[in-house]
Amino acid sequence: MRRSVLVRFLGLSLAVALGAVIATAVLATYSTSEKLQGEIDANTGQLQVDGEIFGTLSDYAANHPTWAGVDREVHRLADQLGRRVALTEPDGTVIADSARMLGAGPPLPSVPAATIDARNQGGGFAYTGAVSAVAFRKAAVVMAGQGITGKLSAPLPPMYSGWGMTDEEARARDRLADKAAACYEAEGKSTVVSKVQGTPQVMVESDRSVDGVSMMQFAKPGQEAKDKCVPSGLNAPSAKAKVVNDDEVRRATECLDKAGETYKVAAEGGLRMVLPSDKTAMTGSFATCTTEARSQALTPYVAPEAKLYLGAKSTFNVFSGEGMLRTAATALGVLLIAALVMIFAGRRLVRPIVALTGAAQRMRNGDHAARVPVTGKDEVARLGHAFNAMAESIQQHDHQRKAMVSDVAHELRTPLANIKGYLVASEDGVVPLDRELVTSLLEETGLLEHLVADLQDLALADAGMLRLHQAPRDLSELAQQVVSAHRPAAETAGVSLTADVPESAPASIDSARIRQALGNLVSNAIRFTSSGGQVVLGVRRVADGYDLTVTDNGSGIADEHLPHLFDRFYRAEQSRNRTTGGSGLGLAITKHLAEAHGGRITVTSRPGDGSVFTIWVPAG
């Protein structure tokens, strides 16, 4: 049993949808659950996990002017550490939440774990090494775990020795660190080069020891002058940090001057700091000026304040009881939607195909009138239009073929019947075989020869094999020759035949074919013009060629006949009177001859006012 396209299309779509649901569920379970479990088991404690989250997001805030793009980092931390991570603006607007799906998620904890504000962190704290940053972050997490909330701060970003460094600056810093390490190694001291905040830091063996074990210490800023192994620039701030520091100092000094506070500007590690003249006299206005100056200077370079919420990460196991139910419901919904879509889409697709198939079968059985209804503008609709156009063309050609066979049989039958009748009568002795009979038989033979020649010309034209031998000729001279050749017939019919031509009309044509075309038009004009009428063959130059016109004042042609004049075997005068009608092929041949020259033929006529046939041919 043959399955329909609709059934196969529907089955394939459902199979793909079901496979996609199962594969997605399995891959999601194995790729996330195992990874989450491994990461959670590897953590030494919840405080360390939360401290890493806080530190990572603080670093993100310090190195990005906005929170745009933090959603990816939040989801990475949640997947890696097994915690729900959420960031909100101070007014509660969610920035990113690892538990949100399709714009919705469970409620946030009632109290944020910490506040991340890179613009107001440190309160003048100067960065002296990695230990300070780590200790600060651990303290912040401990406070959060104990329910102590507030603004938990990380070290001030411009005080990071590597904050804001470009790639080129980072590569230069790596080279300086390697140079310092090589110098210490040459002196017999152990060194360790590590990355702190993405910046290389050199730790060197100290002269002090604990229980006989040598201690390690950082190569600190300002040590270059007394330690030849510390190259200049090892702990220098980045160009970006200098710009922010200069802006901070400018704002702070302007504010302190307005407040009437005394201060001093000190330099350390390539950065400047605004300090009170008396270290014990830190007033409230001094603290306000320096804090606001730092916040304003950092605002264009760091992310705005955000609330950090931490909680348990809810996981979804597809193989649990609830997971299986949710997976089954999802799969059923997907399959139902896919089935409905495919049924409607498939029926719309299959219906016109079935109609096309039925119409094609009817045409195969001989019903050339078979057509298909077409709606829409898609590919199937275009296929239906093409089929209908093909069927129309086949029907027209079949009708023309039948009509042509009938007309050819009729045209051949009449002269053949005359020839046969005269020969039989002569054989029986009824009609003597004299000169007059032979002349009549020759006329009938000429008619047959003329009809066969016309049919051959049409066959060559249909096959695209109508050959032209074009050469420069004078159309005026050619028109005179046509007039001379047909003048005896015109005089016999009592019709005046004249030529209206210029002195010269050069063109590249096949003179024999153009004479044949003009001869057909002139003979028709003489045939349908009453005695005393006139026929004029004219040649007139137009912009891009010549108009060859044959004008008569004969009976004219009715409007209903004009569209069919150039059809084969078509006669405006439907009787097959051999004195008034020819074979019905002359005008069809004339049309082909004009088109073979790259030209065209047109006709204008009114009953009782005569007709004008015009052949346009190019001049070149």
C-alpha positions, 0 to 999 in steps of 0.5 A: 500500500502506498503511503501519501506524502502527507502521512510520511511528512507527518510521521517524519516531523513527529519523529524528529520532534520526539527525538529532539525532546528526548535528546535535549532532556538526556544531554541536559541532565548528563551535562549539567547534573554531573558537572554541578555535582562534581563542582559542589563536591570539590568546594571546601565550604559554602563560605568559600563558594560565596566568596568566589561569587562575590569576588568574581562579580566584584571584578566584573563590576571593576572592569566593565562600565555597565552590567550588560553581559553579566547574565552569562557570567551569573549563569556560569557561576551558578552552574559551576558552583551550584548556587542561585546567583541574582543581581538587582538594581537598588530599586529591585529591578532584576539585572540577572538571575540564574533561576529565571526562565522565560522571564519568570523565576522564584522569589528572591531572598528577603535580604541581599547577601551583599552590595557590589559597588565598585565606585565606593569600595575601600574607603581610602584603603591602598592595595598592598598585595593579594592577601588583603583582597582575599582576606577582605572577600572572606570577611565579607562573606562571613558577614553575609553568612552571619546575617550582617548586611551593608556595603561590603567593599573590595579593594579600590580598582585603581589601586589594583596594580593591574587594573585597566591594563591594555594587552600591550601593558600586560605583556610588558608587565610579564616581561618585567616580572620574568626579569625580576625573577631571573635576577633573584634566581641569580642571587640564589633566592627562590622566587614565585611569579603568580597572577593577582587580578590578572597582573604578574606579582613576584614573591621572593624568599625573605630573610625571616623564617618561621620554625626554620622555614623561609617566608616569601614576600611581595616585591612591593611598590617603592622597592625599586630604589633599594633593590636592584632586582625590582625593575622600574615599572613592575608595580606601576599602575596602568595608564587608565588607572592614572587617568582615574587617579588624576581625576579623583585627586582633582575632584577631592582637592576642589571639594576640600578647598571649598570646605576649607579643609587642610590636606596634603597629596602623597604619592605611592606606587605611581598613584597619588593620595589626598591625606589630612595634614594631621592623620588624627584629624579626619573630619566628616567633610574630609571623608565625604569629599574624598569618598565622593571624588573617588565615586565620581571619578570611577563612575564612567569606568565601573558598573553601578551599584547592585544588590547580590542575592545568593541562595540554593540552586534548584536542579531539575532531574529528568529521570525523577518522578516529577522530572519524568512527568514534566518531560512527558508533558513537554513532549506531548505538547510538542508532538501535539503542536507539531501534529496540528501544524503538519496536518494543516500545512500538509493538507494545504500542500497535498490538495493542489498536488492531488488536483494537478495529478488528476488534471494530468491524468485527464489530459493523458486520456485525451481531455485537453480541456482539463484545468486546475483551480489556483489560489495564492502566490506560492510555489504550488500556485505558480506550478498550477498556473504553469500547468494551466498555461501548458494545457491551454497551449496544448489545446490550442495547438491540437485545435490548430493541428486538426484545423490545418489537417482538414484545410490541407486535405480540402485544398489538396482534394479540389485540384486533385479531384479536378485532375483525376476527373479530367483524366478519367473523362479523357480516358473514356473518350468523353473529353478530348485530350487537347491543348485546352485540357492540358492547359487546365490540368497545368493550372491545377498542378500549379495550384498544388505546387503553390500550396506545397511550397507554402506549406514547406515555407511554414514548416521551415519557419516553425522549425526555425530553419527559414534561411535568409540571404540578406544583402544591401538592396533598394526597397524602392526598386524592389517595390517597382518590380512587385508592381510591374509583376502584378500589373497584368492581374490588376488590369484584368480585374480593372484595378489601378496598381501604382507605387509611391516610393522615394528615389532611394531606400537602401536596406539589408534584406533578402530581396526574394523573401521581401518580394514574396511578402509584398506579392502576397499583400498586393495579390490579396488587395487586388482580389478584394478590390472592386473594378475601378478601385486602386491599390498603392504600394508605398515605401516610407522612411521612419526613425529606425527603418522602413514602412512598406505599405499596401493600401486599397480602397476595397471592401475592408475587413470587419473588426472580428476578423482582424485578430485572426488574419495571420492565422493559417487557413483563416479567411475573412470570406469564409466560402472557399470560392477559388476566384475570391480566396486563396489557400489561406496561407499567404498572410501567415507566411508574410508574417513569418517573413517579416519577423525573420527580418527582425520586423513586424506586420500590422493591419488597419481596416474598416468595412467599406473603406479599404485596408492598409497592411504595413510591414516594418523592416529595420534599415540596417 
